[in-house]
Amino acid sequence: ANLLKFIRWKPSVERAGERFRAHVKWRAEAPFVFDDPKKPLLASEDDDLKRVLESDVIIAPDDMVSKSGSAVLLGRLRNNDMSDGRTVEGVVRMLLYTLDRILERPHAQENGIVIFHDMNGVTKNNV
């Protein structure tokens, strides 16, 4: 399933291989995100991650798809309340967790992701 994230969007084995190798390299250089054995990137095992996810700073409803078929990620940064004890690292982990989950969806693998920052002025006609 991990390789599908890299090959479906632009079906070139060479480009997918390059993207996959770059991803593996990045994971090795930033283990705090995905590969920390004390803090796995699993909402079911990380109470801080779950709490930040539940604040709806970044959301990606399964059924929200753009006109071109892309997955849609909504960034509502005004919901990011750093006074509740969350850390910058925790917010980054939440964002990357959300992106990783989105990339498991076939329509995101095939058509990419559209990102909206802040929801002011966005209507169903824009999506």
Residue pairs with C-beta under 8 A, 6 or more apart in sequence:
1 104
2 20
3 16
3 20
4 109
5 103
5 104
5 109
6 16
6 17
6 19
6 20
6 23
7 13
7 16
8 106
8 109
8 110
9 109
9 110
9 111
9 112
10 16
27 33
27 34
27 35
32 39
32 89
32 93
33 41
33 92
33 93
33 96
34 41
34 96
34 100
39 46
39 49
39 93
40 46
41 49
41 93
41 96
41 97
41 100
42 49
43 49
43 50
43 53
43 97
44 50
48 86
48 90
49 90
49 93
49 94
49 97
51 84
51 86
52 86
52 90
52 91
52 93
52 94
53 94
53 97
53 98
55 79
55 80
55 81
55 84
55 86
56 76
56 79
57 75
57 76
57 77
57 79
57 80
57 91
57 94
58 73
58 74
58 75
58 76
58 94
58 95
58 98
59 73
59 74
59 76
59 98
60 71
60 72
60 73
60 74
60 98
60 101
60 102
61 72
61 74
62 105
64 71
64 72
64 74
64 127
65 71
65 72
65 107
66 72
66 111
66 114
66 127
67 127
68 111
68 114
69 107
69 110
69 111
70 107
70 108
70 111
70 112
70 113
70 114
71 102
71 105
71 107
71 108
71 111
71 112
71 113
71 114
72 113
72 114
72 115
72 116
72 127
73 98
73 99
73 102
73 113
73 114
73 115
73 116
74 116
74 119
75 115
75 116
75 117
75 118
76 118
76 119
77 117
77 118
78 118
80 86
80 91
82 91
99 113
102 108
102 113
103 109
103 113
114 127
116 122
116 127
